[in-house]
Amino acid sequence: MPDILDNITAIHSHEERYDKLELLYRNEAEKKKILNAIDRLNYRKECQVEISDVREGENRGFIAVEFHDDYDKEAGPFFDALMKTLGIDRCE
C-alpha cells in the first residue's frame, strides 16, 4: 500500500450551490499533474468556476477548484472525473 503522504491529497467541502475541492501538492511535478488534469476536463463555461493556486511553501501548496452557484450540480461529476484522472480514490 502506498504511503498517503506520497500522493496528492484531496479535501472536499460544500454548502448549498457551492462546492470546493482542494488538491494538496508537495512538489512542482504534482502541481503540474493537477493543472494538466484540470485543463483536460470540461465543464460548462456558464458555470462560475474559480481555480486558484495557494502556495504554502517553496514547493508546497494546493490548487482550489470552486464552483459557485452550481444550480445544475456539475461540480460532483467534475470532481469525480478529476480525482479519477489523478488516481485519487478518496477525499478528506
mmCIF file as gemmi writes it, N, C-alpha and C atoms, coordinates in Angstrom:
data_model
loop_
_atom_site.group_PDB
_atom_site.id
_atom_site.type_symbol
_atom_site.label_atom_id
_atom_site.label_alt_id
_atom_site.label_comp_id
_atom_site.label_asym_id
_atom_site.label_entity_id
_atom_site.label_seq_id
_atom_site.pdbx_PDB_ins_code
_atom_site.Cartn_x
_atom_site.Cartn_y
_atom_site.Cartn_z
_atom_site.occupancy
_atom_site.B_iso_or_equiv
_atom_site.pdbx_formal_charge
_atom_site.auth_seq_id
_atom_site.auth_asym_id
_atom_site.pdbx_PDB_model_num
ATOM 1 N N . MET Axp A 1 ? 0.85 -1.18 0 1 0 ? 1 A 1
ATOM 2 C CA . MET Axp A 1 ? 0 0 0 1 0 ? 1 A 1
ATOM 3 C C . MET Axp A 1 ? 0.891 1.237 0 1 0 ? 1 A 1
ATOM 4 N N . PRO Axp A 2 ? 0.641 2.201 -0.915 1 0 ? 2 A 1
ATOM 5 C CA . PRO Axp A 2 ? 1.499 3.386 -0.96 1 0 ? 2 A 1
ATOM 6 C C . PRO Axp A 2 ? 1.271 4.278 0.25 1 0 ? 2 A 1
ATOM 7 N N . ASP Axp A 3 ? 2.303 4.986 0.618 1 0 ? 3 A 1
ATOM 8 C CA . ASP Axp A 3 ? 2.205 5.923 1.727 1 0 ? 3 A 1
ATOM 9 C C . ASP Axp A 3 ? 1.342 7.102 1.302 1 0 ? 3 A 1
ATOM 10 N N . ILE Axp A 4 ? 0.316 7.432 2.074 1 0 ? 4 A 1
ATOM 11 C CA . ILE Axp A 4 ? -0.615 8.514 1.739 1 0 ? 4 A 1
ATOM 12 C C . ILE Axp A 4 ? 0.11 9.855 1.597 1 0 ? 4 A 1
ATOM 13 N N . LEU Axp A 5 ? 1.226 10.035 2.282 1 0 ? 5 A 1
ATOM 14 C CA . LEU Axp A 5 ? 1.951 11.302 2.196 1 0 ? 5 A 1
ATOM 15 C C . LEU Axp A 5 ? 2.662 11.465 0.861 1 0 ? 5 A 1
ATOM 16 N N . ASP Axp A 6 ? 2.785 10.392 0.086 1 0 ? 6 A 1
ATOM 17 C CA . ASP Axp A 6 ? 3.42 10.476 -1.219 1 0 ? 6 A 1
ATOM 18 C C . ASP Axp A 6 ? 2.415 10.741 -2.329 1 0 ? 6 A 1
ATOM 19 N N . ASN Axp A 7 ? 1.157 10.929 -2.013 1 0 ? 7 A 1
ATOM 20 C CA . ASN Axp A 7 ? 0.113 11.143 -3.005 1 0 ? 7 A 1
ATOM 21 C C . ASN Axp A 7 ? -0.507 12.521 -2.847 1 0 ? 7 A 1
ATOM 22 N N . ILE Axp A 8 ? -1.148 12.982 -3.912 1 0 ? 8 A 1
ATOM 23 C CA . ILE Axp A 8 ? -1.912 14.227 -3.847 1 0 ? 8 A 1
ATOM 24 C C . ILE Axp A 8 ? -3.091 13.986 -2.908 1 0 ? 8 A 1
ATOM 25 N N . THR Axp A 9 ? -3.329 14.908 -2.003 1 0 ? 9 A 1
ATOM 26 C CA . THR Axp A 9 ? -4.429 14.795 -1.054 1 0 ? 9 A 1
ATOM 27 C C . THR Axp A 9 ? -5.583 15.672 -1.529 1 0 ? 9 A 1
ATOM 28 N N . ALA Axp A 10 ? -6.795 15.14 -1.479 1 0 ? 10 A 1
ATOM 29 C CA . ALA Axp A 10 ? -7.986 15.874 -1.894 1 0 ? 10 A 1
ATOM 30 C C . ALA Axp A 10 ? -8.859 16.159 -0.674 1 0 ? 10 A 1
ATOM 31 N N . ILE Axp A 11 ? -9.309 17.409 -0.57 1 0 ? 11 A 1
ATOM 32 C CA . ILE Axp A 11 ? -10.217 17.823 0.513 1 0 ? 11 A 1
ATOM 33 C C . ILE Axp A 11 ? -11.433 18.484 -0.131 1 0 ? 11 A 1
ATOM 34 N N . HIS Axp A 12 ? -12.609 17.957 0.166 1 0 ? 12 A 1
ATOM 35 C CA . HIS Axp A 12 ? -13.852 18.462 -0.422 1 0 ? 12 A 1
ATOM 36 C C . HIS Axp A 12 ? -14.681 19.178 0.647 1 0 ? 12 A 1
ATOM 37 N N . SER Axp A 13 ? -15.257 20.306 0.27 1 0 ? 13 A 1
ATOM 38 C CA . SER Axp A 13 ? -16.204 20.997 1.149 1 0 ? 13 A 1
ATOM 39 C C . SER Axp A 13 ? -17.341 21.55 0.284 1 0 ? 13 A 1
ATOM 40 N N . HIS Axp A 14 ? -18.507 21.684 0.9 1 0 ? 14 A 1
ATOM 41 C CA . HIS Axp A 14 ? -19.642 22.195 0.134 1 0 ? 14 A 1
ATOM 42 C C . HIS Axp A 14 ? -20.688 22.798 1.053 1 0 ? 14 A 1
ATOM 43 N N . GLU Axp A 15 ? -21.441 23.672 0.451 1 0 ? 15 A 1
ATOM 44 C CA . GLU Axp A 15 ? -22.634 24.256 1.055 1 0 ? 15 A 1
ATOM 45 C C . GLU Axp A 15 ? -23.674 24.3 -0.055 1 0 ? 15 A 1
ATOM 46 N N . GLU Axp A 16 ? -24.789 24.905 0.215 1 0 ? 16 A 1
ATOM 47 C CA . GLU Axp A 16 ? -25.831 24.987 -0.797 1 0 ? 16 A 1
ATOM 48 C C . GLU Axp A 16 ? -25.301 25.701 -2.047 1 0 ? 16 A 1
ATOM 49 N N . ARG Axp A 17 ? -25.33 25.018 -3.201 1 0 ? 17 A 1
ATOM 50 C CA . ARG Axp A 17 ? -24.902 25.528 -4.518 1 0 ? 17 A 1
ATOM 51 C C . ARG Axp A 17 ? -23.439 25.962 -4.553 1 0 ? 17 A 1
ATOM 52 N N . TYR Axp A 18 ? -22.624 25.517 -3.613 1 0 ? 18 A 1
ATOM 53 C CA . TYR Axp A 18 ? -21.193 25.829 -3.605 1 0 ? 18 A 1
ATOM 54 C C . TYR Axp A 18 ? -20.416 24.559 -3.303 1 0 ? 18 A 1
ATOM 55 N N . ASP Axp A 19 ? -19.425 24.276 -4.122 1 0 ? 19 A 1
ATOM 56 C CA . ASP Axp A 19 ? -18.56 23.115 -3.911 1 0 ? 19 A 1
ATOM 57 C C . ASP Axp A 19 ? -17.119 23.525 -4.121 1 0 ? 19 A 1
ATOM 58 N N . LYS Axp A 20 ? -16.24 22.976 -3.285 1 0 ? 20 A 1
ATOM 59 C CA . LYS Axp A 20 ? -14.815 23.266 -3.419 1 0 ? 20 A 1
ATOM 60 C C . LYS Axp A 20 ? -14.024 21.977 -3.238 1 0 ? 20 A 1
ATOM 61 N N . LEU Axp A 21 ? -13.036 21.805 -4.101 1 0 ? 21 A 1
ATOM 62 C CA . LEU Axp A 21 ? -12.101 20.697 -3.984 1 0 ? 21 A 1
ATOM 63 C C . LEU Axp A 21 ? -10.704 21.295 -3.903 1 0 ? 21 A 1
ATOM 64 N N . GLU Axp A 22 ? -10.003 20.976 -2.821 1 0 ? 22 A 1
ATOM 65 C CA . GLU Axp A 22 ? -8.624 21.416 -2.655 1 0 ? 22 A 1
ATOM 66 C C . GLU Axp A 22 ? -7.725 20.212 -2.881 1 0 ? 22 A 1
ATOM 67 N N . LEU Axp A 23 ? -6.747 20.379 -3.743 1 0 ? 23 A 1
ATOM 68 C CA . LEU Axp A 23 ? -5.799 19.32 -4.071 1 0 ? 23 A 1
ATOM 69 C C . LEU Axp A 23 ? -4.423 19.754 -3.593 1 0 ? 23 A 1
ATOM 70 N N . LEU Axp A 24 ? -3.954 19.116 -2.526 1 0 ? 24 A 1
ATOM 71 C CA . LEU Axp A 24 ? -2.682 19.484 -1.914 1 0 ? 24 A 1
ATOM 72 C C . LEU Axp A 24 ? -1.532 18.84 -2.663 1 0 ? 24 A 1
ATOM 73 N N . TYR Axp A 25 ? -0.575 19.675 -3.082 1 0 ? 25 A 1
ATOM 74 C CA . TYR Axp A 25 ? 0.61 19.149 -3.754 1 0 ? 25 A 1
ATOM 75 C C . TYR Axp A 25 ? 1.83 19.39 -2.887 1 0 ? 25 A 1
ATOM 76 N N . ARG Axp A 26 ? 2.833 18.532 -3.077 1 0 ? 26 A 1
ATOM 77 C CA . ARG Axp A 26 ? 4.053 18.596 -2.265 1 0 ? 26 A 1
ATOM 78 C C . ARG Axp A 26 ? 5.304 18.863 -3.091 1 0 ? 26 A 1
ATOM 79 N N . ASN Axp A 27 ? 5.118 18.994 -4.414 1 0 ? 27 A 1
ATOM 80 C CA . ASN Axp A 27 ? 6.237 19.325 -5.293 1 0 ? 27 A 1
ATOM 81 C C . ASN Axp A 27 ? 5.68 19.863 -6.612 1 0 ? 27 A 1
ATOM 82 N N . GLU Axp A 28 ? 6.548 20.397 -7.445 1 0 ? 28 A 1
ATOM 83 C CA . GLU Axp A 28 ? 6.124 21.004 -8.711 1 0 ? 28 A 1
ATOM 84 C C . GLU Axp A 28 ? 5.539 19.976 -9.673 1 0 ? 28 A 1
ATOM 85 N N . ALA Axp A 29 ? 6.037 18.74 -9.649 1 0 ? 29 A 1
ATOM 86 C CA . ALA Axp A 29 ? 5.509 17.7 -10.537 1 0 ? 29 A 1
ATOM 87 C C . ALA Axp A 29 ? 4.04 17.418 -10.225 1 0 ? 29 A 1
ATOM 88 N N . GLU Axp A 30 ? 3.697 17.333 -8.931 1 0 ? 30 A 1
ATOM 89 C CA . GLU Axp A 30 ? 2.287 17.114 -8.546 1 0 ? 30 A 1
ATOM 90 C C . GLU Axp A 30 ? 1.435 18.304 -8.963 1 0 ? 30 A 1
ATOM 91 N N . LYS Axp A 31 ? 1.952 19.516 -8.784 1 0 ? 31 A 1
ATOM 92 C CA . LYS Axp A 31 ? 1.206 20.718 -9.174 1 0 ? 31 A 1
ATOM 93 C C . LYS Axp A 31 ? 0.904 20.694 -10.673 1 0 ? 31 A 1
ATOM 94 N N . LYS Axp A 32 ? 1.903 20.38 -11.481 1 0 ? 32 A 1
ATOM 95 C CA . LYS Axp A 32 ? 1.712 20.328 -12.93 1 0 ? 32 A 1
ATOM 96 C C . LYS Axp A 32 ? 0.719 19.228 -13.307 1 0 ? 32 A 1
ATOM 97 N N . LYS Axp A 33 ? 0.789 18.102 -12.632 1 0 ? 33 A 1
ATOM 98 C CA . LYS Axp A 33 ? -0.138 16.996 -12.896 1 0 ? 33 A 1
ATOM 99 C C . LYS Axp A 33 ? -1.579 17.441 -12.636 1 0 ? 33 A 1
ATOM 100 N N . ILE Axp A 34 ? -1.806 18.155 -11.543 1 0 ? 34 A 1
ATOM 101 C CA . ILE Axp A 34 ? -3.148 18.65 -11.205 1 0 ? 34 A 1
ATOM 102 C C . ILE Axp A 34 ? -3.641 19.631 -12.262 1 0 ? 34 A 1
ATOM 103 N N . LEU Axp A 35 ? -2.821 20.621 -12.6 1 0 ? 35 A 1
ATOM 104 C CA . LEU Axp A 35 ? -3.231 21.642 -13.569 1 0 ? 35 A 1
ATOM 105 C C . LEU Axp A 35 ? -3.484 21.042 -14.951 1 0 ? 35 A 1
ATOM 106 N N . ASN Axp A 36 ? -2.67 20.083 -15.366 1 0 ? 36 A 1
ATOM 107 C CA . ASN Axp A 36 ? -2.888 19.419 -16.656 1 0 ? 36 A 1
ATOM 108 C C . ASN Axp A 36 ? -4.201 18.639 -16.655 1 0 ? 36 A 1
ATOM 109 N N . ALA Axp A 37 ? -4.507 17.973 -15.546 1 0 ? 37 A 1
ATOM 110 C CA . ALA Axp A 37 ? -5.762 17.219 -15.451 1 0 ? 37 A 1
ATOM 111 C C . ALA Axp A 37 ? -6.969 18.154 -15.526 1 0 ? 37 A 1
ATOM 112 N N . ILE Axp A 38 ? -6.887 19.296 -14.854 1 0 ? 38 A 1
ATOM 113 C CA . ILE Axp A 38 ? -7.987 20.273 -14.894 1 0 ? 38 A 1
ATOM 114 C C . ILE Axp A 38 ? -8.181 20.781 -16.314 1 0 ? 38 A 1
ATOM 115 N N . ASP Axp A 39 ? -7.084 21.071 -17.013 1 0 ? 39 A 1
ATOM 116 C CA . ASP Axp A 39 ? -7.171 21.58 -18.386 1 0 ? 39 A 1
ATOM 117 C C . ASP Axp A 39 ? -7.813 20.583 -19.338 1 0 ? 39 A 1
ATOM 118 N N . ARG Axp A 40 ? -7.625 19.29 -19.093 1 0 ? 40 A 1
ATOM 119 C CA . ARG Axp A 40 ? -8.162 18.263 -19.988 1 0 ? 40 A 1
ATOM 120 C C . ARG Axp A 40 ? -9.652 18.015 -19.775 1 0 ? 40 A 1
ATOM 121 N N . LEU Axp A 41 ? -10.177 18.363 -18.616 1 0 ? 41 A 1
ATOM 122 C CA . LEU Axp A 41 ? -11.587 18.093 -18.327 1 0 ? 41 A 1
ATOM 123 C C . LEU Axp A 41 ? -12.458 19.277 -18.746 1 0 ? 41 A 1
ATOM 124 N N . ASN Axp A 42 ? -13.716 18.976 -19.027 1 0 ? 42 A 1
ATOM 125 C CA . ASN Axp A 42 ? -14.649 20.007 -19.491 1 0 ? 42 A 1
ATOM 126 C C . ASN Axp A 42 ? -15.736 20.273 -18.466 1 0 ? 42 A 1
ATOM 127 N N . TYR Axp A 43 ? -16.161 21.507 -18.417 1 0 ? 43 A 1
ATOM 128 C CA . TYR Axp A 43 ? -17.352 21.9 -17.676 1 0 ? 43 A 1
ATOM 129 C C . TYR Axp A 43 ? -18.005 23.018 -18.475 1 0 ? 43 A 1
ATOM 130 N N . ARG Axp A 44 ? -19.268 23.228 -18.249 1 0 ? 44 A 1
ATOM 131 C CA . ARG Axp A 44 ? -19.962 24.275 -18.989 1 0 ? 44 A 1
ATOM 132 C C . ARG Axp A 44 ? -19.356 25.624 -18.672 1 0 ? 44 A 1
ATOM 133 N N . LYS Axp A 45 ? -19.111 26.408 -19.672 1 0 ? 45 A 1
ATOM 134 C CA . LYS Axp A 45 ? -18.466 27.708 -19.479 1 0 ? 45 A 1
ATOM 135 C C . LYS Axp A 45 ? -19.383 28.694 -18.752 1 0 ? 45 A 1
ATOM 136 N N . GLU Axp A 46 ? -20.67 28.396 -18.68 1 0 ? 46 A 1
ATOM 137 C CA . GLU Axp A 46 ? -21.597 29.272 -17.957 1 0 ? 46 A 1
ATOM 138 C C . GLU Axp A 46 ? -21.419 29.146 -16.439 1 0 ? 46 A 1
ATOM 139 N N . CYS Axp A 47 ? -20.806 28.081 -16.002 1 0 ? 47 A 1
ATOM 140 C CA . CYS Axp A 47 ? -20.59 27.873 -14.565 1 0 ? 47 A 1
ATOM 141 C C . CYS Axp A 47 ? -19.595 28.897 -14.044 1 0 ? 47 A 1
ATOM 142 N N . GLN Axp A 48 ? -19.82 29.315 -12.83 1 0 ? 48 A 1
ATOM 143 C CA . GLN Axp A 48 ? -18.862 30.204 -12.182 1 0 ? 48 A 1
ATOM 144 C C . GLN Axp A 48 ? -17.834 29.332 -11.476 1 0 ? 48 A 1
ATOM 145 N N . VAL Axp A 49 ? -16.71 29.088 -12.152 1 0 ? 49 A 1
ATOM 146 C CA . VAL Axp A 49 ? -15.667 28.224 -11.619 1 0 ? 49 A 1
ATOM 147 C C . VAL Axp A 49 ? -14.416 29.061 -11.396 1 0 ? 49 A 1
ATOM 148 N N . GLU Axp A 50 ? -13.852 28.933 -10.207 1 0 ? 50 A 1
ATOM 149 C CA . GLU Axp A 50 ? -12.599 29.608 -9.89 1 0 ? 50 A 1
ATOM 150 C C . GLU Axp A 50 ? -11.546 28.552 -9.602 1 0 ? 50 A 1
ATOM 151 N N . ILE Axp A 51 ? -10.381 28.729 -10.205 1 0 ? 51 A 1
ATOM 152 C CA . ILE Axp A 51 ? -9.257 27.834 -9.968 1 0 ? 51 A 1
ATOM 153 C C . ILE Axp A 51 ? -8.111 28.698 -9.471 1 0 ? 51 A 1
ATOM 154 N N . SER Axp A 52 ? -7.611 28.369 -8.282 1 0 ? 52 A 1
ATOM 155 C CA . SER Axp A 52 ? -6.535 29.183 -7.714 1 0 ? 52 A 1
ATOM 156 C C . SER Axp A 52 ? -5.428 28.29 -7.157 1 0 ? 52 A 1
ATOM 157 N N . ASP Axp A 53 ? -4.227 28.843 -7.165 1 0 ? 53 A 1
ATOM 158 C CA . ASP Axp A 53 ? -3.045 28.164 -6.642 1 0 ? 53 A 1
ATOM 159 C C . ASP Axp A 53 ? -2.614 28.912 -5.384 1 0 ? 53 A 1
ATOM 160 N N . VAL Axp A 54 ? -2.671 28.24 -4.258 1 0 ? 54 A 1
ATOM 161 C CA . VAL Axp A 54 ? -2.287 28.839 -2.98 1 0 ? 54 A 1
ATOM 162 C C . VAL Axp A 54 ? -0.985 28.184 -2.533 1 0 ? 54 A 1
ATOM 163 N N . ARG Axp A 55 ? 0.08 28.943 -2.548 1 0 ? 55 A 1
ATOM 164 C CA . ARG Axp A 55 ? 1.391 28.41 -2.147 1 0 ? 55 A 1
ATOM 165 C C . ARG Axp A 55 ? 1.535 28.487 -0.635 1 0 ? 55 A 1
ATOM 166 N N . GLU Axp A 56 ? 2.042 27.393 -0.059 1 0 ? 56 A 1
ATOM 167 C CA . GLU Axp A 56 ? 2.247 27.326 1.387 1 0 ? 56 A 1
ATOM 168 C C . GLU Axp A 56 ? 3.715 27.114 1.732 1 0 ? 56 A 1
ATOM 169 N N . GLY Axp A 57 ? 4.564 27.169 0.754 1 0 ? 57 A 1
ATOM 170 C CA . GLY Axp A 57 ? 5.995 26.959 0.944 1 0 ? 57 A 1
ATOM 171 C C . GLY Axp A 57 ? 6.672 26.998 -0.404 1 0 ? 57 A 1
ATOM 172 N N . GLU Axp A 58 ? 7.936 26.663 -0.422 1 0 ? 58 A 1
ATOM 173 C CA . GLU Axp A 58 ? 8.685 26.744 -1.672 1 0 ? 58 A 1
ATOM 174 C C . GLU Axp A 58 ? 8.093 25.862 -2.769 1 0 ? 58 A 1
ATOM 175 N N . ASN Axp A 59 ? 7.784 24.622 -2.463 1 0 ? 59 A 1
ATOM 176 C CA . ASN Axp A 59 ? 7.221 23.704 -3.459 1 0 ? 59 A 1
ATOM 177 C C . ASN Axp A 59 ? 5.908 23.085 -3.003 1 0 ? 59 A 1
ATOM 178 N N . ARG Axp A 60 ? 5.299 23.63 -1.976 1 0 ? 60 A 1
ATOM 179 C CA . ARG Axp A 60 ? 4.061 23.062 -1.418 1 0 ? 60 A 1
ATOM 180 C C . ARG Axp A 60 ? 2.924 24.058 -1.561 1 0 ? 60 A 1
ATOM 181 N N . GLY Axp A 61 ? 1.72 23.519 -1.574 1 0 ? 61 A 1
ATOM 182 C CA . GLY Axp A 61 ? 0.54 24.362 -1.626 1 0 ? 61 A 1
ATOM 183 C C . GLY Axp A 61 ? -0.662 23.537 -2.028 1 0 ? 61 A 1
ATOM 184 N N . PHE Axp A 62 ? -1.687 24.22 -2.523 1 0 ? 62 A 1
ATOM 185 C CA . PHE Axp A 62 ? -2.855 23.496 -3.012 1 0 ? 62 A 1
ATOM 186 C C . PHE Axp A 62 ? -3.518 24.264 -4.134 1 0 ? 62 A 1
ATOM 187 N N . ILE Axp A 63 ? -4.152 23.493 -4.999 1 0 ? 63 A 1
ATOM 188 C CA . ILE Axp A 63 ? -4.976 24.036 -6.066 1 0 ? 63 A 1
ATOM 189 C C . ILE Axp A 63 ? -6.417 23.925 -5.587 1 0 ? 63 A 1
ATOM 190 N N . ALA Axp A 64 ? -7.119 25.04 -5.573 1 0 ? 64 A 1
ATOM 191 C CA . ALA Axp A 64 ? -8.527 25.052 -5.174 1 0 ? 64 A 1
ATOM 192 C C . ALA Axp A 64 ? -9.395 25.218 -6.417 1 0 ? 64 A 1
ATOM 193 N N . VAL Axp A 65 ? -10.376 24.327 -6.559 1 0 ? 65 A 1
ATOM 194 C CA . VAL Axp A 65 ? -11.345 24.405 -7.645 1 0 ? 65 A 1
ATOM 195 C C . VAL Axp A 65 ? -12.695 24.648 -6.989 1 0 ? 65 A 1
ATOM 196 N N . GLU Axp A 66 ? -13.284 25.823 -7.272 1 0 ? 66 A 1
ATOM 197 C CA . GLU Axp A 66 ? -14.533 26.216 -6.615 1 0 ? 66 A 1
ATOM 198 C C . GLU Axp A 66 ? -15.641 26.434 -7.644 1 0 ? 66 A 1
ATOM 199 N N . PHE Axp A 67 ? -16.781 25.819 -7.421 1 0 ? 67 A 1
ATOM 200 C CA . PHE Axp A 67 ? -17.975 26.041 -8.224 1 0 ? 67 A 1
ATOM 201 C C . PHE Axp A 67 ? -18.924 26.908 -7.395 1 0 ? 67 A 1
ATOM 202 N N . HIS Axp A 68 ? -19.269 28.075 -7.915 1 0 ? 68 A 1
ATOM 203 C CA . HIS Axp A 68 ? -20.209 28.988 -7.257 1 0 ? 68 A 1
ATOM 204 C C . HIS Axp A 68 ? -21.55 28.931 -7.99 1 0 ? 68 A 1
ATOM 205 N N . ASP Axp A 69 ? -22.641 29.044 -7.256 1 0 ? 69 A 1
ATOM 206 C CA . ASP Axp A 69 ? -23.992 28.995 -7.829 1 0 ? 69 A 1
ATOM 207 C C . ASP Axp A 69 ? -24.155 27.804 -8.761 1 0 ? 69 A 1
ATOM 208 N N . ASP Axp A 70 ? -23.825 26.633 -8.27 1 0 ? 70 A 1
ATOM 209 C CA . ASP Axp A 70 ? -23.862 25.399 -9.055 1 0 ? 70 A 1
ATOM 210 C C . ASP Axp A 70 ? -25.274 24.819 -9.053 1 0 ? 70 A 1
ATOM 211 N N . TYR Axp A 71 ? -26.184 25.495 -9.76 1 0 ? 71 A 1
ATOM 212 C CA . TYR Axp A 71 ? -27.579 25.073 -9.805 1 0 ? 71 A 1
ATOM 213 C C . TYR Axp A 71 ? -27.744 23.697 -10.434 1 0 ? 71 A 1
ATOM 214 N N . ASP Axp A 72 ? -26.912 23.38 -11.418 1 0 ? 72 A 1
ATOM 215 C CA . ASP Axp A 72 ? -27.054 22.131 -12.161 1 0 ? 72 A 1
ATOM 216 C C . ASP Axp A 72 ? -26.213 20.992 -11.591 1 0 ? 72 A 1
ATOM 217 N N . LYS Axp A 73 ? -25.609 21.209 -10.432 1 0 ? 73 A 1
ATOM 218 C CA . LYS Axp A 73 ? -24.833 20.167 -9.738 1 0 ? 73 A 1
ATOM 219 C C . LYS Axp A 73 ? -23.74 19.563 -10.631 1 0 ? 73 A 1
ATOM 220 N N . GLU Axp A 74 ? -22.983 20.422 -11.309 1 0 ? 74 A 1
ATOM 221 C CA . GLU Axp A 74 ? -21.917 19.955 -12.187 1 0 ? 74 A 1
ATOM 222 C C . GLU Axp A 74 ? -20.618 19.688 -11.442 1 0 ? 74 A 1
ATOM 223 N N . ALA Axp A 75 ? -20.465 20.234 -10.254 1 0 ? 75 A 1
ATOM 224 C CA . ALA Axp A 75 ? -19.22 20.078 -9.509 1 0 ? 75 A 1
ATOM 225 C C . ALA Axp A 75 ? -18.941 18.611 -9.187 1 0 ? 75 A 1
ATOM 226 N N . GLY Axp A 76 ? -19.932 17.887 -8.731 1 0 ? 76 A 1
ATOM 227 C CA . GLY Axp A 76 ? -19.734 16.495 -8.332 1 0 ? 76 A 1
ATOM 228 C C . GLY Axp A 76 ? -19.135 15.635 -9.428 1 0 ? 76 A 1
ATOM 229 N N . PRO Axp A 77 ? -19.771 15.576 -10.609 1 0 ? 77 A 1
ATOM 230 C CA . PRO Axp A 77 ? -19.193 14.776 -11.692 1 0 ? 77 A 1
ATOM 231 C C . PRO Axp A 77 ? -17.816 15.284 -12.132 1 0 ? 77 A 1
ATOM 232 N N . PHE Axp A 78 ? -17.619 16.608 -12.126 1 0 ? 78 A 1
ATOM 233 C CA . PHE Axp A 78 ? -16.314 17.162 -12.495 1 0 ? 78 A 1
ATOM 234 C C . PHE Axp A 78 ? -15.257 16.733 -11.486 1 0 ? 78 A 1
ATOM 235 N N . PHE Axp A 79 ? -15.562 16.851 -10.194 1 0 ? 79 A 1
ATOM 236 C CA . PHE Axp A 79 ? -14.61 16.453 -9.16 1 0 ? 79 A 1
ATOM 237 C C . PHE Axp A 79 ? -14.311 14.955 -9.227 1 0 ? 79 A 1
ATOM 238 N N . ASP Axp A 80 ? -15.345 14.144 -9.473 1 0 ? 80 A 1
ATOM 239 C CA . ASP Axp A 80 ? -15.137 12.695 -9.598 1 0 ? 80 A 1
ATOM 240 C C . ASP Axp A 80 ? -14.186 12.38 -10.755 1 0 ? 80 A 1
ATOM 241 N N . ALA Axp A 81 ? -14.416 13.018 -11.898 1 0 ? 81 A 1
ATOM 242 C CA . ALA Axp A 81 ? -13.564 12.785 -13.063 1 0 ? 81 A 1
ATOM 243 C C . ALA Axp A 81 ? -12.138 13.275 -12.805 1 0 ? 81 A 1
ATOM 244 N N . LEU Axp A 82 ? -11.996 14.4 -12.143 1 0 ? 82 A 1
ATOM 245 C CA . LEU Axp A 82 ? -10.679 14.949 -11.833 1 0 ? 82 A 1
ATOM 246 C C . LEU Axp A 82 ? -9.92 14.011 -10.908 1 0 ? 82 A 1
ATOM 247 N N . MET Axp A 83 ? -10.586 13.538 -9.867 1 0 ? 83 A 1
ATOM 248 C CA . MET Axp A 83 ? -9.931 12.628 -8.935 1 0 ? 83 A 1
ATOM 249 C C . MET Axp A 83 ? -9.549 11.316 -9.618 1 0 ? 83 A 1
ATOM 250 N N . LYS Axp A 84 ? -10.413 10.809 -10.481 1 0 ? 84 A 1
ATOM 251 C CA . LYS Axp A 84 ? -10.102 9.581 -11.204 1 0 ? 84 A 1
ATOM 252 C C . LYS Axp A 84 ? -8.884 9.791 -12.099 1 0 ? 84 A 1
ATOM 253 N N . THR Axp A 85 ? -8.829 10.915 -12.788 1 0 ? 85 A 1
ATOM 254 C CA . THR Axp A 85 ? -7.692 11.238 -13.654 1 0 ? 85 A 1
ATOM 255 C C . THR Axp A 85 ? -6.388 11.296 -12.861 1 0 ? 85 A 1
ATOM 256 N N . LEU Axp A 86 ? -6.46 11.808 -11.638 1 0 ? 86 A 1
ATOM 257 C CA . LEU Axp A 86 ? -5.276 11.952 -10.794 1 0 ? 86 A 1
ATOM 258 C C . LEU Axp A 86 ? -4.956 10.684 -9.993 1 0 ? 86 A 1
ATOM 259 N N . GLY Axp A 87 ? -5.827 9.677 -10.074 1 0 ? 87 A 1
ATOM 260 C CA . GLY Axp A 87 ? -5.593 8.441 -9.344 1 0 ? 87 A 1
ATOM 261 C C . GLY Axp A 87 ? -5.888 8.551 -7.869 1 0 ? 87 A 1
ATOM 262 N N . ILE Axp A 88 ? -6.789 9.465 -7.512 1 0 ? 88 A 1
ATOM 263 C CA . ILE Axp A 88 ? -7.187 9.655 -6.113 1 0 ? 88 A 1
ATOM 264 C C . ILE Axp A 88 ? -8.475 8.873 -5.879 1 0 ? 88 A 1
ATOM 265 N N . ASP Axp A 89 ? -8.491 8.017 -4.852 1 0 ? 89 A 1
ATOM 266 C CA . ASP Axp A 89 ? -9.678 7.193 -4.633 1 0 ? 89 A 1
ATOM 267 C C . ASP Axp A 89 ? -10.559 7.664 -3.48 1 0 ? 89 A 1
ATOM 268 N N . ARG Axp A 90 ? -10.131 8.695 -2.753 1 0 ? 90 A 1
ATOM 269 C CA . ARG Axp A 90 ? -10.959 9.222 -1.652 1 0 ? 90 A 1
ATOM 270 C C . ARG Axp A 90 ? -10.543 10.652 -1.346 1 0 ? 90 A 1
ATOM 271 N N . CYS Axp A 91 ? -11.411 11.372 -0.661 1 0 ? 91 A 1
ATOM 272 C CA . CYS Axp A 91 ? -11.044 12.71 -0.201 1 0 ? 91 A 1
ATOM 273 C C . CYS Axp A 91 ? -11.368 12.853 1.268 1 0 ? 91 A 1
ATOM 274 N N . GLU Axp A 92 ? -10.757 13.844 1.85 1 0 ? 92 A 1
ATOM 275 C CA . GLU Axp A 92 ? -10.913 14.121 3.266 1 0 ? 92 A 1
ATOM 276 C C . GLU Axp A 92 ? -12.214 14.868 3.496 1 0 ? 92 A 1
